[in-house]
């Protein structure tokens, strides 16, 4: 095994197995849905799994056939499973592709630049809380800032058809194809066990709080648990059947995330304000230390100035989403030809396209700031979520107006356009 692969193994193993009994006593099991934890552990640590993890880091490629129901459905006691963003990225990619075209295609057109996916079946933004935490405390914002216009576009032109989605929402389906798809409730987590929060033990070890500071840290722990539960409650219970419904699901998810961030901001600011300069430097160093770890996504850049997913280094540093790719080009001619639009409908479609372009401009203009403290990064996350919610609402209103001009037959034809895309 090459040194680079060994490095990846060490980083992922150290991250997944981190977490103390003290943290578990405070917050219960921290991290991701229990069902996917064993998948990450077994698939990343086996020789073949390490090879796939290395392939993901190098080429943003995932073999969806590696996702098994027993991997998704089995609990683990490994502390903080999937605490590493790269591990979550692999799980998300495998889960997203397992339900698309029967899992026969290695990558989908709605994939993020970091190799992850914003939509896994009917679920928008899997591991939402963990992405917020990684950016706020650890300074790893690649997963968080990867969300943008491409996810709105995917909400309009669904990556999945109804048969693909059935595997995520129904547990009694038979057949090899559906057995590869993790049920939606397992991706969202269990009510009694899906309790996620900031790794209070890590923060405590870094700053060595006083009694007064420890009380504030406890308040932050309680707020972070509540925030995670707010986000979990926004998981859909069924698959949306139209672009309008999917954008509504996006709005609900973003609103829950905004509420969660709002709940965490006051206790985080209070705790941070009680720290002296040395303690603040130690807490801020958690993000700096993470950037220095070999094999992390920030470290994976090549001589051309791009990371493993092909993202420009300068764009990555600023958190600006790249301009929409050819895969996200509006299929206006196909819509017109398929739906046989009249002049009124064609005008409404043009308004919808303009709304999409404006949404992309809004999101591309909101670049990630160079924030060096956890409160500043959480404030930046809040602003980004607000901008994204505004962008989704802008497109949703235009899409609803366009829908209002269509007959039922045309609506069905419009919905059939998305799943045919195989870019």
VMD Tcl script that draws the C-alpha trace (Angstrom):
set ca {
  {0.00 0.00 0.00}
  {1.42 3.42 -0.94}
  {2.28 6.05 1.66}
  {-0.55 8.26 0.43}
  {-3.08 5.47 0.98}
  {-1.67 4.76 4.41}
  {-1.99 8.47 5.20}
  {-5.65 8.47 4.20}
  {-6.26 5.36 6.29}
  {-4.64 6.90 9.37}
  {-6.58 10.16 9.06}
  {-9.95 8.48 8.53}
  {-9.31 5.87 11.23}
  {-8.22 8.49 13.75}
  {-11.25 10.65 13.02}
  {-13.84 7.90 13.03}
  {-12.55 6.38 16.25}
  {-12.12 9.69 18.06}
  {-14.51 10.73 20.79}
  {-14.38 10.06 24.51}
  {-16.77 8.57 27.01}
  {-17.12 12.03 28.46}
  {-18.46 13.39 25.20}
  {-20.88 10.52 24.82}
  {-22.11 11.07 28.37}
  {-22.75 14.73 27.58}
  {-24.38 14.43 24.21}
  {-25.23 10.80 23.57}
  {-23.93 9.39 20.31}
  {-22.48 12.23 18.26}
  {-22.37 12.32 14.51}
  {-24.14 10.63 11.67}
  {-27.09 8.25 11.39}
  {-26.08 4.99 13.05}
  {-27.01 2.98 10.01}
  {-24.32 4.41 7.79}
  {-21.54 4.20 10.39}
  {-20.67 0.57 9.80}
  {-20.58 1.24 6.08}
  {-17.90 3.88 6.59}
  {-15.86 1.74 8.97}
  {-15.95 -1.53 7.05}
  {-15.69 -0.05 3.57}
  {-12.94 2.44 4.31}
  {-10.76 0.14 6.38}
  {-10.83 -2.96 4.21}
  {-8.15 -2.97 1.52}
  {-10.76 -2.58 -1.20}
  {-12.47 0.13 0.79}
  {-9.22 2.01 1.21}
  {-8.66 1.80 -2.50}
  {-12.12 3.24 -3.11}
  {-11.54 5.99 -0.54}
  {-8.30 6.84 -2.29}
  {-10.10 6.82 -5.63}
  {-12.71 9.22 -4.27}
  {-10.05 11.58 -3.02}
  {-8.24 11.44 -6.35}
  {-11.06 11.32 -8.87}
  {-14.33 11.93 -6.95}
  {-15.47 8.51 -8.11}
  {-17.60 6.04 -6.15}
  {-18.80 2.57 -6.87}
  {-22.39 2.50 -5.71}
  {-22.36 -1.29 -5.73}
  {-20.28 -1.13 -2.53}
  {-23.31 0.11 -0.57}
  {-25.09 -2.75 1.13}
  {-28.23 -2.68 3.28}
  {-26.44 -4.38 6.16}
  {-23.82 -1.63 6.01}
  {-26.52 1.02 6.28}
  {-28.70 -0.73 8.82}
  {-26.18 -1.85 11.44}
  {-25.35 0.30 14.45}
  {-21.85 0.90 15.76}
  {-20.31 2.11 18.97}
  {-17.25 3.72 17.44}
  {-17.81 7.09 19.10}
  {-18.13 9.65 16.33}
  {-18.58 7.73 13.09}
  {-18.39 9.79 9.95}
  {-16.77 12.68 11.76}
  {-14.52 13.08 8.76}
  {-16.11 15.00 5.85}
  {-14.38 12.74 3.31}
  {-16.01 9.69 4.88}
  {-19.43 11.33 4.75}
  {-18.78 12.32 1.16}
  {-18.26 8.67 0.22}
  {-21.37 7.52 2.06}
  {-23.49 10.25 0.46}
  {-22.16 9.43 -3.00}
  {-22.83 5.73 -2.57}
  {-26.34 6.34 -1.23}
  {-27.16 8.87 -3.96}
  {-26.03 6.61 -6.79}
  {-27.60 3.44 -5.39}
  {-31.03 4.79 -6.26}
  {-30.24 6.35 -9.62}
  {-30.78 4.33 -12.76}
  {-30.58 1.19 -10.65}
  {-27.11 2.08 -9.42}
  {-25.59 1.26 -12.79}
  {-23.95 4.67 -13.35}
  {-20.86 5.76 -11.44}
  {-21.60 9.48 -11.18}
  {-24.60 11.73 -11.67}
  {-24.97 15.13 -13.26}
  {-26.04 16.79 -9.99}
  {-22.78 15.90 -8.20}
  {-21.00 18.64 -6.25}
  {-17.49 19.74 -7.05}
  {-16.20 17.92 -3.95}
  {-17.68 14.61 -5.10}
  {-20.70 14.68 -2.78}
  {-24.36 15.13 -3.64}
  {-26.94 17.64 -2.45}
  {-29.83 15.27 -3.17}
  {-29.95 11.66 -1.98}
  {-33.27 10.39 -3.21}
  {-35.90 12.76 -1.79}
  {-33.55 14.05 0.92}
  {-31.91 17.43 0.42}
  {-28.64 18.19 2.24}
  {-27.77 14.95 4.04}
  {-25.53 15.40 7.11}
  {-26.60 19.04 7.30}
  {-25.70 19.48 10.96}
  {-22.28 17.90 10.52}
  {-21.50 20.24 7.63}
  {-22.41 23.23 9.79}
  {-20.22 21.95 12.60}
  {-17.25 21.19 10.35}
  {-17.24 24.72 9.00}
  {-17.93 26.47 12.31}
  {-15.43 24.74 14.58}
  {-13.04 22.88 12.31}
  {-12.94 25.43 9.54}
  {-13.66 22.82 6.87}
  {-16.30 24.55 4.77}
  {-15.90 22.69 1.49}
  {-18.89 20.44 2.15}
  {-21.03 23.31 3.42}
  {-20.23 25.82 0.67}
  {-20.55 23.23 -2.08}
  {-24.33 23.68 -1.93}
  {-25.70 26.16 -4.40}
  {-27.50 26.66 -7.68}
  {-26.86 23.13 -8.89}
  {-29.05 21.80 -6.08}
  {-31.88 24.13 -7.07}
  {-31.57 22.96 -10.66}
  {-31.65 19.35 -9.47}
  {-34.78 20.17 -7.51}
  {-36.50 21.32 -10.70}
  {-35.24 18.55 -12.98}
  {-35.36 15.59 -10.62}
  {-32.37 13.24 -10.87}
  {-34.61 10.33 -9.85}
  {-37.78 8.97 -11.36}
  {-40.58 7.68 -9.15}
  {-39.38 4.08 -9.30}
  {-35.91 5.14 -8.17}
  {-37.38 7.14 -5.28}
  {-39.57 4.25 -4.13}
  {-36.54 2.44 -2.78}
  {-35.83 5.28 -0.34}
  {-39.34 5.51 1.04}
  {-40.69 1.94 1.01}
  {-39.22 -0.92 3.02}
  {-41.25 -3.80 1.58}
  {-39.93 -3.67 -1.97}
  {-38.22 -6.78 -3.24}
  {-35.57 -7.23 -5.87}
  {-31.84 -6.75 -5.97}
  {-32.11 -3.23 -7.30}
  {-34.14 -1.91 -4.39}
  {-32.14 -3.80 -1.79}
  {-29.15 -1.61 -2.62}
  {-31.05 1.59 -1.75}
  {-30.90 2.75 1.89}
  {-34.37 3.56 3.23}
  {-34.98 7.24 3.86}
  {-35.56 6.78 7.59}
  {-32.10 5.27 7.96}
  {-30.46 8.15 6.14}
  {-32.27 10.62 8.40}
  {-31.42 8.73 11.61}
  {-33.40 7.37 14.50}
  {-35.28 9.72 16.82}
  {-33.72 8.30 19.97}
  {-30.20 7.98 18.62}
  {-29.78 10.68 16.01}
  {-28.48 13.16 18.57}
  {-25.65 15.24 17.20}
  {-23.83 18.12 18.80}
  {-20.58 19.98 18.87}
  {-17.73 17.77 20.15}
  {-17.66 19.41 23.54}
  {-14.82 17.18 24.69}
  {-12.58 18.48 21.89}
  {-13.38 22.09 22.69}
  {-12.90 21.46 26.40}
  {-9.53 19.83 25.87}
  {-8.43 22.73 23.71}
  {-9.42 25.61 25.99}
  {-9.37 23.99 29.48}
  {-12.40 26.01 30.66}
  {-12.92 27.46 34.10}
  {-16.09 26.71 36.09}
  {-17.85 29.76 34.67}
  {-16.75 28.85 31.18}
  {-17.79 25.23 31.66}
  {-21.33 26.32 32.46}
  {-21.42 28.30 29.23}
  {-20.02 25.29 27.40}
  {-22.86 23.17 28.80}
  {-25.34 25.70 27.43}
  {-23.68 25.42 24.05}
  {-23.89 21.63 24.25}
  {-27.60 21.76 24.98}
  {-28.20 24.23 22.16}
  {-26.26 22.11 19.68}
  {-28.30 19.01 20.55}
  {-31.52 20.98 20.05}
  {-30.19 22.31 16.76}
  {-29.43 18.81 15.51}
  {-32.93 17.70 16.43}
  {-34.45 20.66 14.56}
  {-32.61 19.66 11.42}
  {-33.54 16.01 11.80}
  {-37.21 16.97 12.09}
  {-37.03 18.53 8.63}
  {-36.34 15.18 6.96}
  {-39.10 14.33 4.47}
  {-41.46 11.46 5.18}
  {-42.21 10.83 1.54}
  {-40.83 11.64 -1.89}
  {-41.96 14.83 -3.61}
  {-43.57 14.16 -6.98}
  {-43.02 17.53 -8.66}
  {-40.41 20.21 -9.02}
  {-42.61 22.57 -7.07}
  {-42.84 20.13 -4.17}
  {-39.09 19.49 -4.25}
  {-38.30 23.19 -4.01}
  {-40.78 23.43 -1.14}
  {-38.86 20.60 0.59}
  {-35.65 22.54 0.05}
  {-37.18 25.60 1.66}
  {-38.32 23.58 4.67}
  {-34.88 22.05 5.09}
  {-33.11 25.40 4.80}
  {-35.53 27.04 7.22}
  {-34.79 24.31 9.77}
  {-31.05 24.81 9.29}
  {-31.42 28.58 9.71}
  {-33.39 28.03 12.91}
  {-30.76 25.60 14.17}
  {-27.90 28.00 13.48}
  {-29.83 30.80 15.16}
  {-30.21 28.63 18.26}
  {-26.46 27.99 18.42}
  {-25.25 31.53 17.82}
  {-25.96 33.15 21.25}
  {-24.42 30.37 23.39}
  {-21.41 30.10 21.08}
  {-20.82 33.84 21.21}
  {-21.26 33.83 25.00}
  {-18.81 30.97 25.48}
  {-16.26 32.46 23.10}
  {-16.56 35.85 24.79}
  {-15.65 34.31 28.16}
  {-12.35 32.91 26.84}
  {-9.07 34.72 27.30}
  {-6.75 35.38 24.37}
  {-4.76 32.19 24.88}
  {-7.91 30.04 25.01}
  {-9.31 31.72 21.90}
  {-6.09 31.03 20.06}
  {-6.27 27.36 21.05}
  {-9.88 27.08 19.88}
  {-9.13 28.84 16.62}
  {-6.17 26.52 16.14}
  {-8.52 23.54 15.79}
  {-9.28 24.77 12.29}
  {-5.64 25.52 11.53}
  {-4.57 22.09 12.76}
  {-7.15 20.44 10.54}
  {-5.79 22.22 7.48}
  {-2.34 20.78 8.22}
  {-3.51 17.15 8.33}
  {-2.19 15.31 5.25}
  {-4.92 13.76 3.13}
  {-7.71 16.12 4.08}
  {-9.66 17.76 1.28}
  {-7.91 21.09 1.78}
  {-4.57 19.35 1.31}
  {-5.49 17.61 -1.94}
  {-4.31 20.03 -4.58}
  {-2.15 19.29 -7.54}
  {0.30 21.22 -9.61}
  {-2.42 22.73 -11.76}
  {-3.99 24.50 -8.78}
  {-7.04 22.27 -8.62}
  {-8.17 19.90 -5.91}
  {-9.11 16.25 -6.39}
  {-12.58 17.18 -7.64}
  {-11.22 19.59 -10.21}
  {-12.21 22.73 -8.31}
  {-9.99 25.77 -8.81}
  {-7.93 26.45 -5.69}
  {-8.72 30.16 -5.64}
  {-12.46 29.50 -5.98}
  {-12.26 26.88 -3.23}
  {-10.55 29.31 -0.89}
  {-13.26 31.90 -1.41}
  {-16.14 29.43 -1.36}
  {-17.63 30.79 -4.57}
  {-19.56 28.26 -6.60}
  {-18.32 27.91 -10.16}
  {-20.56 28.99 -12.99}
  {-23.17 26.37 -13.94}
  {-21.69 23.63 -16.09}
  {-23.05 22.40 -19.40}
  {-24.89 19.67 -17.50}
  {-26.99 22.42 -15.84}
  {-27.95 24.19 -19.03}
  {-31.67 24.74 -19.26}
  {-33.29 22.30 -21.73}
  {-35.55 25.06 -23.05}
  {-35.79 23.67 -26.57}
  {-36.66 20.21 -25.25}
  {-39.33 21.64 -22.96}
  {-40.84 23.68 -25.78}
  {-40.85 20.76 -28.20}
  {-42.18 18.23 -25.69}
  {-44.87 20.37 -24.09}
  {-45.86 22.27 -27.28}
  {-45.94 25.56 -25.39}
  {-48.11 28.44 -26.44}
  {-46.90 32.04 -26.30}
  {-48.15 32.60 -22.76}
  {-46.47 29.44 -21.49}
  {-43.28 30.23 -23.35}
  {-43.16 33.65 -21.70}
  {-43.61 32.06 -18.27}
  {-40.78 29.64 -19.03}
  {-38.49 32.54 -19.92}
  {-39.32 34.18 -16.59}
  {-38.44 30.90 -14.87}
  {-35.12 30.72 -16.69}
  {-34.35 34.31 -15.72}
  {-35.15 33.48 -12.10}
  {-32.70 30.59 -12.26}
  {-29.97 32.85 -13.63}
  {-30.66 35.43 -10.93}
  {-30.52 32.72 -8.26}
  {-27.16 31.54 -9.60}
  {-25.84 35.11 -9.53}
  {-27.02 35.54 -5.93}
  {-25.25 32.40 -4.81}
  {-22.10 32.97 -6.83}
  {-21.86 36.47 -5.41}
  {-21.97 35.21 -1.83}
  {-18.39 34.02 -1.41}
  {-17.04 32.38 1.71}
  {-15.38 35.01 3.91}
  {-11.97 34.58 5.45}
  {-13.42 34.06 8.93}
  {-10.92 32.88 11.55}
  {-13.14 32.39 14.62}
  {-16.01 29.94 15.22}
  {-18.59 32.70 15.89}
  {-17.60 34.45 12.66}
  {-17.87 31.24 10.66}
  {-21.27 30.41 12.17}
  {-22.45 33.91 11.24}
  {-21.19 33.32 7.70}
  {-23.04 30.01 7.57}
  {-26.22 31.77 8.67}
  {-25.84 34.37 5.92}
  {-25.18 31.70 3.29}
  {-28.29 29.78 4.31}
  {-30.33 32.98 4.14}
  {-29.06 33.72 0.63}
  {-29.75 30.19 -0.50}
  {-33.28 30.30 0.91}
  {-33.92 33.54 -0.97}
  {-32.61 31.95 -4.16}
  {-34.82 28.89 -3.76}
  {-37.88 31.03 -3.09}
  {-37.16 33.15 -6.17}
  {-37.05 30.08 -8.41}
  {-39.97 28.38 -6.64}
  {-42.27 31.36 -7.22}
  {-41.40 31.44 -10.92}
  {-41.80 27.67 -11.23}
  {-45.22 27.80 -9.61}
  {-46.28 30.55 -12.00}
  {-45.09 28.43 -14.92}
  {-46.94 25.38 -13.58}
  {-50.13 27.43 -13.38}
  {-50.03 27.90 -17.15}
  {-49.70 24.16 -17.87}
  {-52.33 21.51 -18.34}
  {-52.06 18.31 -16.31}
  {-50.69 16.47 -19.32}
  {-48.00 19.09 -19.81}
  {-47.04 18.98 -16.15}
  {-46.47 15.24 -16.42}
  {-44.39 15.76 -19.55}
  {-42.31 18.42 -17.82}
  {-41.56 16.07 -14.92}
  {-40.41 13.37 -17.31}
  {-37.63 15.52 -18.74}
  {-35.32 15.48 -15.72}
  {-34.81 11.75 -15.13}
  {-33.77 11.27 -18.77}
  {-30.63 13.34 -18.19}
  {-27.52 11.17 -17.97}
  {-24.78 13.79 -18.22}
}
mol new
graphics top color blue
foreach p $ca { graphics top sphere $p radius 0.5 }
foreach p [lrange $ca 0 end-1] q [lrange $ca 1 end] { graphics top cylinder $p $q radius 0.2 }
display resetview
